[in-house]
Amino acid sequence: MRPLQVACGCLALVALCLGGCAGRGRGVYVREGCAACHPFRGTGGGLAPDLSDVGSRLTASAIRAQIADPTAANPASRMPAFNRLSWFDLHSLAAYLGR
Ligand code: HEC
């Protein structure tokens, strides 16, 4: 009974986050101006790679790392570092982009 309750609680949290964090991520994406450079599902600028399918190319942790410190993956990166964002913001962005 008890392990089952714990398992159900975790599943509920994951389900909540799958819906909630992605929606929250959309707000962070707009607030931080990512669309100025990136096209994403039909809107946004053309200076940077299209992020529409980034979830199939990068893991969530690689997406978080790219946003926080683009020069880690590419020393010549032209993307600004968003290292002032909280882990929750980075997580939400990855959930939004990867969906
Ligand atoms: C000034 C332009 C600019 C802004 C603003 C910008 N990026 Fe980028 N981004 C780039 C460029 C250029 C690349 C290509 C790789 C590189 O140069 O590091 C990139 C790469 C990426 C990648 C990896 C894409 C791939 O296909 O490997 C992700 C994910 C990403 N950006 C997310 C974001 C998010 C989220 C934001 C907003 C918080 C953002 N970017 C803001 C220019 C920008």
py3Dmol code that shows the C-alpha trace and the ligand (Angstrom):
import py3Dmol

protein = """\
ATOM      1  CA  MET A   1       0.000   0.000   0.000  1.00  0.00           C
ATOM      2  CA  ARG A   2       2.587   2.534   1.057  1.00  0.00           C
ATOM      3  CA  PRO A   3       5.059   2.041  -1.837  1.00  0.00           C
ATOM      4  CA  LEU A   4       2.071   2.242  -4.163  1.00  0.00           C
ATOM      5  CA  GLN A   5       1.050   5.575  -2.648  1.00  0.00           C
ATOM      6  CA  VAL A   6       4.588   6.892  -3.107  1.00  0.00           C
ATOM      7  CA  ALA A   7       4.679   5.674  -6.730  1.00  0.00           C
ATOM      8  CA  CYS A   8       1.323   7.309  -7.429  1.00  0.00           C
ATOM      9  CA  GLY A   9       2.511  10.553  -5.835  1.00  0.00           C
ATOM     10  CA  CYS A  10       5.616  10.621  -8.045  1.00  0.00           C
ATOM     11  CA  LEU A  11       3.614   9.874 -11.180  1.00  0.00           C
ATOM     12  CA  ALA A  12       1.200  12.671 -10.323  1.00  0.00           C
ATOM     13  CA  LEU A  13       4.103  15.111  -9.882  1.00  0.00           C
ATOM     14  CA  VAL A  14       5.658  14.085 -13.210  1.00  0.00           C
ATOM     15  CA  ALA A  15       2.283  14.437 -14.968  1.00  0.00           C
ATOM     16  CA  LEU A  16       1.763  17.863 -13.384  1.00  0.00           C
ATOM     17  CA  CYS A  17       5.196  18.976 -14.519  1.00  0.00           C
ATOM     18  CA  LEU A  18       4.758  17.675 -18.070  1.00  0.00           C
ATOM     19  CA  GLY A  19       1.799  19.995 -18.461  1.00  0.00           C
ATOM     20  CA  GLY A  20       2.753  22.790 -16.085  1.00  0.00           C
ATOM     21  CA  CYS A  21       6.473  23.237 -16.662  1.00  0.00           C
ATOM     22  CA  ALA A  22       6.129  23.346 -20.446  1.00  0.00           C
ATOM     23  CA  GLY A  23       3.495  26.055 -20.136  1.00  0.00           C
ATOM     24  CA  ARG A  24       5.694  27.945 -17.712  1.00  0.00           C
ATOM     25  CA  GLY A  25       8.612  27.513 -20.148  1.00  0.00           C
ATOM     26  CA  ARG A  26       6.670  29.300 -22.869  1.00  0.00           C
ATOM     27  CA  GLY A  27       6.510  32.349 -20.575  1.00  0.00           C
ATOM     28  CA  VAL A  28      10.258  32.240 -19.925  1.00  0.00           C
ATOM     29  CA  TYR A  29      10.940  31.838 -23.674  1.00  0.00           C
ATOM     30  CA  VAL A  30       8.920  34.977 -24.461  1.00  0.00           C
ATOM     31  CA  ARG A  31      10.273  36.974 -21.495  1.00  0.00           C
ATOM     32  CA  GLU A  32      13.921  36.207 -22.361  1.00  0.00           C
ATOM     33  CA  GLY A  33      13.518  37.066 -26.059  1.00  0.00           C
ATOM     34  CA  CYS A  34      14.691  33.716 -27.446  1.00  0.00           C
ATOM     35  CA  ALA A  35      12.471  34.300 -30.491  1.00  0.00           C
ATOM     36  CA  ALA A  36      14.611  37.282 -31.519  1.00  0.00           C
ATOM     37  CA  CYS A  37      17.134  34.774 -32.893  1.00  0.00           C
ATOM     38  CA  HIS A  38      15.385  31.385 -33.021  1.00  0.00           C
ATOM     39  CA  PRO A  39      12.520  30.202 -35.182  1.00  0.00           C
ATOM     40  CA  PHE A  40      10.287  27.821 -33.214  1.00  0.00           C
ATOM     41  CA  ARG A  41       7.194  26.155 -34.673  1.00  0.00           C
ATOM     42  CA  GLY A  42       6.617  28.773 -37.305  1.00  0.00           C
ATOM     43  CA  THR A  43       7.529  32.024 -35.525  1.00  0.00           C
ATOM     44  CA  GLY A  44      10.724  33.842 -34.613  1.00  0.00           C
ATOM     45  CA  GLY A  45      13.902  35.184 -36.168  1.00  0.00           C
ATOM     46  CA  GLY A  46      16.260  33.438 -38.561  1.00  0.00           C
ATOM     47  CA  LEU A  47      19.689  34.114 -37.010  1.00  0.00           C
ATOM     48  CA  ALA A  48      19.891  30.848 -35.068  1.00  0.00           C
ATOM     49  CA  PRO A  49      18.902  27.187 -35.546  1.00  0.00           C
ATOM     50  CA  ASP A  50      15.208  26.297 -35.679  1.00  0.00           C
ATOM     51  CA  LEU A  51      14.309  24.851 -32.273  1.00  0.00           C
ATOM     52  CA  SER A  52      11.133  23.070 -33.427  1.00  0.00           C
ATOM     53  CA  ASP A  53      12.797  19.643 -33.386  1.00  0.00           C
ATOM     54  CA  VAL A  54      15.495  20.326 -30.789  1.00  0.00           C
ATOM     55  CA  GLY A  55      13.883  17.808 -28.425  1.00  0.00           C
ATOM     56  CA  SER A  56      14.710  15.008 -30.864  1.00  0.00           C
ATOM     57  CA  ARG A  57      18.315  16.175 -31.256  1.00  0.00           C
ATOM     58  CA  LEU A  58      19.315  17.121 -27.679  1.00  0.00           C
ATOM     59  CA  THR A  59      18.503  15.720 -24.236  1.00  0.00           C
ATOM     60  CA  ALA A  60      16.819  17.976 -21.682  1.00  0.00           C
ATOM     61  CA  SER A  61      20.108  18.305 -19.827  1.00  0.00           C
ATOM     62  CA  ALA A  62      21.970  19.294 -23.016  1.00  0.00           C
ATOM     63  CA  ILE A  63      19.277  21.917 -23.719  1.00  0.00           C
ATOM     64  CA  ARG A  64      19.655  23.332 -20.189  1.00  0.00           C
ATOM     65  CA  ALA A  65      23.451  23.370 -20.576  1.00  0.00           C
ATOM     66  CA  GLN A  66      23.269  25.112 -23.971  1.00  0.00           C
ATOM     67  CA  ILE A  67      21.049  27.880 -22.568  1.00  0.00           C
ATOM     68  CA  ALA A  68      23.080  28.448 -19.399  1.00  0.00           C
ATOM     69  CA  ASP A  69      26.485  28.332 -21.110  1.00  0.00           C
ATOM     70  CA  PRO A  70      26.497  28.103 -24.922  1.00  0.00           C
ATOM     71  CA  THR A  71      30.299  28.255 -25.082  1.00  0.00           C
ATOM     72  CA  ALA A  72      30.588  24.911 -23.263  1.00  0.00           C
ATOM     73  CA  ALA A  73      29.406  23.054 -26.381  1.00  0.00           C
ATOM     74  CA  ASN A  74      30.769  25.565 -28.904  1.00  0.00           C
ATOM     75  CA  PRO A  75      33.542  27.974 -27.838  1.00  0.00           C
ATOM     76  CA  ALA A  76      32.693  30.196 -30.824  1.00  0.00           C
ATOM     77  CA  SER A  77      28.992  30.366 -29.931  1.00  0.00           C
ATOM     78  CA  ARG A  78      27.182  33.579 -30.799  1.00  0.00           C
ATOM     79  CA  MET A  79      24.364  32.825 -28.352  1.00  0.00           C
ATOM     80  CA  PRO A  80      24.369  34.906 -25.132  1.00  0.00           C
ATOM     81  CA  ALA A  81      24.675  32.922 -21.880  1.00  0.00           C
ATOM     82  CA  PHE A  82      21.495  32.872 -19.810  1.00  0.00           C
ATOM     83  CA  ASN A  83      23.339  31.782 -16.673  1.00  0.00           C
ATOM     84  CA  ARG A  84      21.329  34.116 -14.431  1.00  0.00           C
ATOM     85  CA  LEU A  85      18.230  31.934 -14.999  1.00  0.00           C
ATOM     86  CA  SER A  86      17.205  29.610 -12.163  1.00  0.00           C
ATOM     87  CA  TRP A  87      17.362  25.831 -12.577  1.00  0.00           C
ATOM     88  CA  PHE A  88      13.548  25.884 -12.598  1.00  0.00           C
ATOM     89  CA  ASP A  89      13.543  28.367 -15.509  1.00  0.00           C
ATOM     90  CA  LEU A  90      16.052  26.216 -17.441  1.00  0.00           C
ATOM     91  CA  HIS A  91      14.039  23.079 -16.691  1.00  0.00           C
ATOM     92  CA  SER A  92      10.823  24.785 -17.831  1.00  0.00           C
ATOM     93  CA  LEU A  93      12.455  25.985 -21.070  1.00  0.00           C
ATOM     94  CA  ALA A  94      13.715  22.451 -21.800  1.00  0.00           C
ATOM     95  CA  ALA A  95      10.223  21.056 -21.099  1.00  0.00           C
ATOM     96  CA  TYR A  96       8.662  23.630 -23.448  1.00  0.00           C
ATOM     97  CA  LEU A  97      11.182  23.143 -26.282  1.00  0.00           C
ATOM     98  CA  GLY A  98      11.315  19.370 -25.981  1.00  0.00           C
ATOM     99  CA  ARG A  99       7.579  18.814 -26.061  1.00  0.00           C
TER     100      ARG A  99
END
"""
ligand_1 = """\
43
HEC
C 21.502 36.528 -30.025
C 20.847 35.354 -30.618
C 20.345 34.242 -29.701
C 19.475 34.352 -28.635
C 18.822 35.603 -28.061
C 19.256 32.992 -28.174
N 19.984 32.107 -28.911
Fe 19.956 30.075 -28.732
N 21.377 29.922 -30.201
C 21.873 30.986 -30.942
C 22.846 30.465 -31.914
C 23.633 31.314 -32.931
C 22.890 29.061 -31.739
C 23.738 28.056 -32.556
C 24.750 27.329 -31.735
C 25.753 28.233 -31.109
O 26.243 29.198 -31.763
O 26.055 27.983 -29.923
C 21.956 28.750 -30.653
C 21.695 27.480 -30.171
C 20.679 27.161 -29.280
C 20.299 25.817 -28.917
C 20.918 24.525 -29.479
C 20.235 24.295 -30.811
C 20.707 23.076 -31.539
O 20.080 22.775 -32.556
O 21.692 22.458 -31.153
C 19.282 25.915 -28.011
C 18.532 24.781 -27.336
C 19.036 27.321 -27.814
N 19.907 28.048 -28.596
C 18.066 27.835 -26.977
C 17.868 29.182 -26.724
C 16.928 29.697 -25.743
C 15.977 28.844 -24.910
C 17.052 31.056 -25.751
C 16.364 32.040 -24.844
C 16.571 31.839 -23.403
C 18.045 31.382 -26.772
N 18.516 30.224 -27.327
C 18.426 32.673 -27.113
C 21.523 32.315 -30.814
C 20.673 32.839 -29.862
"""
view = py3Dmol.view(width=600, height=400)
view.addModel(protein, "pdb")
view.setStyle({"model": 0}, {"cartoon": {"style": "trace"}})
view.addModel(ligand_1, "xyz")
view.setStyle({"model": 1}, {"stick": {}})
view.zoomTo()
view.show()
